[in-house]
Amino acid sequence: MTPGEKRKAAFRAMSLEKRYPRILARTLDGVDDPGIIAEIERLGRFLLGAEPFAAAENIADPAWAALHAAHDGRHADEIGFLELEYLAFEGILRAHRYETRRIDPFAADKAMDIGAGLARCETLFEKIGSVPEALRASLLGNAHDASQLVIQTGGMLLDPEALALPEGAERIDIICDNAGEEFLADLVLAGVLLRAGAERVRLNLKAMPWFVSDVTCADAEAVFAVAAMGEGPADGLCATLLAAREEGRLVLEADPLWTRPLGFTGGHLAAALGPDRGAVILKGDLNYRRAVDDLSIDVFTPFADLPEGPDRPLLSLRSVKSHCWVGMTRAIWPEGIDPDAFPTDGTVFMAQAIPGRGRESA
């Protein structure tokens, strides 16, 4: 095995041994439906390698249908890790009969006092004086990921000089990650961008529950409902966001790509974002993995040397929570950290500009 392959194998083993049993168990908190319990237990046995995967029938989405067909009858150790994770989270929704019940199995993990959170963000919005500061707040918000065993809010921030958008960017997409504290930090970023004169900010959300704490349209609307009831300052965060949404300068959308088992290469990302060119901020570790095909290779491999790359240039903001990391330079690599075995617990925060490959559609 190469060092990258060893790193990926170790992350996979840890996830299947520790993270996924916890995730599955938490979706059963308060559930007494024997059918749901049985399906979650069956999914757990599949992930542990005790049972083969059984493909579902009559899947409307061709990407999901292809993934099911490709792995029907296979055991977990015969399936690539990212594809296995896709199957795990789609399996959780199937077990909970989400299509008919419309109950978010991860709701408890995303619960928070929205009013108190918005009050903190009003103060932060008032203090932040520049877009790089707002990007930093959004980046640090990525610590709040309920799929992790421990939420790491402290750690090291690498290359703060990368916290910048292209000069003159007036139309910005934020491909969001987690609900709760991270989404509130993203709203602060959106507010600062709007205050600075952005023509349009689009928040790209999930249409359905995804990877535990990813922010859905329902999660976002719950925040805006509380914001609309508040009595914040006329030039504060909530007022800025609500006015911009009314004017069409702040847009919430949920393209199907964000919850399909596809990467952000080969035209998929370009199709999701549409022809409206602008700066794209990519939040979180899973989105990073999808942008670089979940590679686990030498961290110093230039982006230009990758076999595939995202369709559009991206500014990635994430705390490192997986085996996947490329495009680094030795000049900014921290002393004392092994580039072949770096921490994957979220204690390293990183902004990276990822060049695009110019694909227009899938």
Buried (B, 14 or more C-beta within 10 A) or exposed (E): EEBBEBBBBEBBEBBBEEBBBEBBEBBBEEBEEEEBBEBBEBBBEBBBEEBBBEBBEEBEBEBBBEBBEEBEEBBBEEBEBBBBBBBBBBBBBBBBBBEEEEEBBBBEBBEBEBEEBBBBBBEBBEEBEEBBBBBBBBBBBBBBBBBBEEEBEEBEBBBBEBBBBEEEBBBBBBBBBBBBBBBBBBBBBBBBBBBEEBEBBBBBBBBBBBBBBBBBBBBBEBBBEBBEEBEBEEEBBBBBBBBBBEEEBBEBBBBBBBBBBBBBBBBBBBBBBEEEEBBBBBBBBBBBBBBBBBBBBBBEBEBEEBEBBBBBBBBBBBBBBBBBBBBBEEEEBEEEBEBEEBBBBBBBBBBBBBBBBEBEEB
